[in-house]
Amino acid sequence: MDRFSRRVIRTQALNWAGTGNAQSAAFSAQTYGVRVISQVAGYVAVVNSTAESIAPSTNATSGTYIPISVADGCYLTCTPGQFLSFSSSTTSTLPYPAINVSEFD
């Protein structure tokens, strides 16, 4: 994915409750790539349904690790209708959305 020539279709801000996982809404009909920036270190995966979300016990084998606040973000390829699943073993909670997901065409 050529990340420098894509337009942002929609941005989703996900809250982190300190346990379990966070999941985006389904990606838009024109979305073929996403950029994820997180204030919490964790794992992300593009999944086909909410039933496929990754969990802290399996995140190292089913997700891609993203460190805290990487300026360029983590770019992932996807298809319309898929979801982003985020999981972390951290118990920190934040008073603002911790995970930013930008959808690209």
N, C-alpha and C positions, 0 to 999 in steps of 0.2 A: 504494500500500500504506500503510495507516494503521499506521505503525510503533509507535505508543504503545499500541495495544490488542491486540497479538499476543502469543501465548505462545511461548516458546522450546521447540522440540521436541527439538533435539539441537545440540551444539556440537562442531565439529571443529577441532583444532589441527594446522596444517600446518607442517612444517619447511622452512626455506629452505637449500639446499645451496650457494648462491652462484652457480649457473649454471642455465641451462635454464628449467624451469617446475616448479610444484608443483600438484598436483591433488587435489581433495577426493574422498571416496567419493561414490557416488550419493546424491542427496538422498532423504529419507524419503518415504513414501507420502502424507503430509499436508503436505509442504513447498511453499509457494507464494511464499516470499520468503526472502532471506538478508541478513545484515549481515556485512560484512567489515571487520576492523580489522587493520592490518598494521604491523609494526615495520620493514618494508622498503618503500620507495617502489616502485611497479610498476604493472602493468596487470592487470585481471581481466576475465573473460568467463564467462558462463554458457553451457555447451556441452552438446550432446546425447550425446557419447561421449568417451572418453579419446583417441580418434584425432583429435579436433577441437581439441586443446589449442593454446593460443597460444604463440608462440616469441618470444624477444627481437628477432629480426629483423623480425617482423610485428606486434608488440604495439601500436604506435601506431595501426595501421589496423584492428585487430580486437579491441581491448580498451578498457576504461574506465580512465583513470588514477586511482590512489588515492595520495595523499601519505602520509608516515609518520605514524602515530598520530593520525589525526583522531578526536577524542573521540566524535563521534556515529557514526562509521563510514560505510561506503558501503553503501547499501541497493539491492538488485537483486531484480527479480521473476524467478521461475523456475517450473518445474513439477516434479512428482515424477519422480525418476529421472535428472534432469539432473545435471551436475557443475559445480564452479567450477574454472576454470583460472587460475593466477596466473603471471605472468612478469615478470622484471626484468632490467635490464642491470647491476645492481650485482653486485659479486663478493664482497660482505661475507657472512660466514657468522655465524650466531648459535648459541650453545650451548643454546638453548631454542626451542620452536615460535614462529615469527615471524608467522604468519598465523592469525587466529582467524575461523572461519566459524560464525555462529549461524543455525540454520534456524528459520523461523517458519511458522505455519499460515496 
